[in-house]
Structure formats: C-alpha cells, structure tokens
Amino acid sequence: MTPLPEQRGRVLIVDDEPANRSLLVRILSKDGYETDTAANGKEALLALERSKPDPLLLDVEMPGVNGFELCTQLKQRPDTRLLPIVLVTGLGDREHRIRGIRAGCDDFIAKPFDSDELQARVRSLVRLKHYTDDLDS
C-alpha cells in the first residue's frame, strides 16, 4: 500500500503579540501551511466564521477572553468541538497544564518554542484533523 502524500492544512494563530504571530506565520508558511491570524478571542471567532482551520494555535495570556476561556467555548460548540487546539504558553507549571486540559485543549507548546517541535506537532494535528473530518462525514 502506497502512503498518501502528506496533506498541508490551514492554521489559525491567535496571539495578542504581533511579533509572536509573525514568527509563527513565517515558520508554518515555510513548511507549506496556509495561515490566518487573530489578535484576540473576538477576532478568532470571526476568523473561524471565514475559514475552517485544521489546528488552532492559541496563546493563553491575552486581554479580554484568555486562551483557557476561548478553548472552553470552542470545545462546547458543535461546529468547533473537534478542532484541535494547541495552547501556546510560557506558563509551564502543573496548575496551568491541568487548567488547559480541563478547558479541552489537545496539546501544549511552551514559549519560547522550538520550531522543529512546532512543525511536528502541527503536522500531527493536521493529519489527525483530516482523519477526524473523514470519519465525521
């Protein structure tokens, strides 16, 4: 059986820091991903109406709705419940990881992040999302 070519996907990056968004876009675009960005939870919800990302990279520390709260909201909605959400955070302590898991996140990436680890995690989640979409349909 010949393996299928790896499918690239669309990634939504939500971070209130423009430099972080720009860096993530550069890394992922170089690896063949389409990217959309949002600076906060409200913009993220609007971006989700325009396009359907494969994973969502979500900063935890944002003004207004933080990443934990947005993750919880998205996992409760029928149209985004299966969306893989990765919390990107400098908060590495046990309490914050547990809070992220309870919010429904699928993975964590620590800041400062390693670009190889980021690419590997995104690649894995895009593949998983494509399989999930196939099964869900």
KAGI-V720804 format. One record per pair of residues at least 12 apart in sequence whose C-alpha atoms are under 8 Angstrom apart, sorted by the first residue. I is the first residue (numbers start at 1). J is the second residue. D is the distance in Angstrom with one decimal. If there is no record, write none. Layout:
I:J:D ; I:J:D
This chain:
6:127:7.8 ; 7:126:7.8 ; 7:127:7.1 ; 8:32:6.3 ; 8:33:5.6 ; 8:34:8.0 ; 8:123:7.7 ; 8:126:7.2 ; 9:33:5.4 ; 9:34:6.3 ; 9:53:7.3 ; 9:54:6.0 ; 9:126:6.2 ; 10:33:5.7 ; 10:34:4.6 ; 10:35:5.5 ; 10:36:7.5 ; 10:52:7.5 ; 10:53:4.8 ; 10:54:5.5 ; 10:55:7.3 ; 11:33:6.9 ; 11:34:6.3 ; 11:35:4.8 ; 11:36:6.3 ; 11:53:5.1 ; 11:54:5.8 ; 11:55:5.4 ; 11:56:5.8 ; 11:57:7.3 ; 12:35:5.8 ; 12:36:4.8 ; 12:37:5.6 ; 12:38:7.5 ; 12:44:7.9 ; 12:47:7.9 ; 12:53:5.8 ; 12:54:7.9 ; 12:55:6.7 ; 12:56:4.8 ; 12:57:6.1 ; 13:25:7.8 ; 13:35:7.2 ; 13:36:6.2 ; 13:37:4.7 ; 13:38:6.3 ; 13:56:6.0 ; 13:57:4.8 ; 13:58:6.2 ; 14:37:5.8 ; 14:38:4.7 ; 14:39:5.7 ; 14:40:6.3 ; 14:41:7.5 ; 14:44:6.5 ; 14:56:7.5 ; 14:57:6.1 ; 14:58:4.9 ; 14:59:6.0 ; 15:37:7.9 ; 15:38:6.5 ; 15:39:5.1 ; 15:40:6.3 ; 15:58:6.4 ; 15:59:5.0 ; 15:62:7.0 ; 16:38:7.7 ; 16:39:4.4 ; 16:40:5.8 ; 16:59:7.7 ; 16:62:5.9 ; 16:63:7.7 ; 17:39:7.2 ; 18:39:7.6 ; 21:37:6.8 ; 27:115:6.9 ; 27:119:7.9 ; 28:119:7.0 ; 31:119:7.5 ; 40:62:6.6 ; 40:63:7.3 ; 40:64:7.7 ; 40:65:7.4 ; 41:64:7.6 ; 41:65:5.8 ; 41:66:7.3 ; 41:67:7.7 ; 41:70:6.3 ; 53:83:7.8 ; 54:83:6.6 ; 54:84:6.9 ; 54:125:7.4 ; 54:126:5.4 ; 54:129:5.9 ; 54:130:7.6 ; 55:83:6.2 ; 55:84:4.8 ; 55:85:5.8 ; 55:86:7.3 ; 55:122:7.0 ; 55:125:6.3 ; 55:126:6.3 ; 55:129:7.5 ; 56:83:7.3 ; 56:84:6.3 ; 56:85:4.9 ; 56:86:6.1 ; 57:85:6.1 ; 57:86:4.9 ; 57:87:6.1 ; 57:88:6.4 ; 58:85:6.9 ; 58:86:5.9 ; 58:87:4.9 ; 58:88:5.6 ; 59:87:5.8 ; 59:88:4.8 ; 59:89:5.9 ; 60:87:6.3 ; 60:88:6.4 ; 60:89:5.7 ; 61:89:7.4 ; 67:87:7.1 ; 68:99:7.3 ; 68:100:6.0 ; 68:103:5.8 ; 69:103:7.2 ; 71:85:7.1 ; 71:103:5.9 ; 71:104:6.4 ; 71:105:6.5 ; 72:103:4.6 ; 72:104:6.2 ; 75:103:7.8 ; 75:104:6.3 ; 82:129:7.7 ; 82:132:7.6 ; 83:129:7.1 ; 84:105:7.2 ; 84:106:5.8 ; 84:125:6.6 ; 84:129:6.9 ; 85:104:7.9 ; 85:105:5.1 ; 85:106:5.4 ; 85:107:6.7 ; 86:105:6.0 ; 86:106:5.8 ; 86:107:4.7 ; 86:108:5.2 ; 86:109:6.9 ; 87:100:7.3 ; 87:105:6.6 ; 87:107:6.4 ; 87:108:4.8 ; 87:109:6.3 ; 88:108:5.9 ; 88:109:4.8 ; 88:110:5.8 ; 88:111:6.6 ; 89:108:7.5 ; 89:109:6.5 ; 89:110:5.1 ; 89:111:5.4 ; 90:110:5.5 ; 90:111:4.6 ; 90:112:7.0 ; 91:110:7.5 ; 92:110:6.8
